[in-house]
Amino acid sequence: MEVESSQARPARPPVVPYLNLLVTMVMFGSAFASSKVVVAEMPHEVAAALRFGGGGLLLILLAVLLRRRSRPIGRAAAVRAGLAGLLGVTGYNLFFFWGLSLAPSLDGSVIVPVLSPVLTTAALILLRRETASWTRVTGLAVGAAGAVLFFLGLGGQAAGATRLAGDLVFVAGAGCWAAYSIVSKQFVAGIDPLRATAWGTGVGGLALIVLAIPGAASMPWQAVPGTAWANVVFLAVGPTAVAYLFYYRGLRSVSPSSATVMMFSVPVFGSFFSTVFLGESFSGIQLVGTLVMLGGALFAVAGHTLLRRRTVPERTSGSAARGRTEAEVG
């Protein structure tokens, strides 16, 4: 009787991977305002290199110190982790810091985390790796309409002529992060998360350093204030080393689209930090566009995920093992 009841008990969805991703999103949210402070004092290429050069070094040191607790990484796995780093560290952060040098951090804290899940879902559908359900199609359409409203709200703003260009750069960054979320799921499969993060961030940070050499050579280092250096240290430790480690750990147990659902918490944290520490704010149309865009993205990604999970018990009744598998990859 006890065996039958344990088999009939529905499998519980994993909690720890989503907690790991939540820590990542808090760190990511804080990165927008902190990075804005840094790019105000130095070229955006140099700011990106300092953030991920320091973060990569810290992760490499952690990987060395904890090598007895983690599995060794082979040459092929190291190459895969490095390629993921070039996309998720080098590519994304070139757009990230470039956008911050042109537009308010508040814009980036909305555009990047909200559009990334939308672009991820759209790409997975186009690649036929996930189905195009009515919830997804409707959500993607609503999200696109919200993005249009957000950009229309830029008219008449006194934030400078570069704001629209900066927001478009943020869109490119969101596309880069969406691609990273998709490919990193395969690239880091079977790799210890700390070592994968260290390799990926190290390789991506090294590429950023190479790209930053021209700007660093002509930069007046002695004029950089202490507040900028404090933010560089924070960015290297929190939104880089800690955030990327937890993001890798989360992606090992959930699908890319499910992982990016957690991105919807970033605008909350990002808006809070940008408003409190930088005094930035939305226009009325931008706020409406943000809400519409966020609602559409939630409907496209989270709605589909919830509907799929409701069907899992029906398809897996009578097999606890199958239920665990569905929960782990969903």
PyMOL commands that set and color helices and strands:
alter all, ss='L'
color gray80, all
select helices_A, chain A and resi 2-8+16-39+44-65+67-69+75-100+105-126+134-152+163-187+193-217+221-223+226-251+256-278+284-316+320-329
alter helices_A, ss='H'
color red, helices_A
deselect
rebuild
show_as cartoon
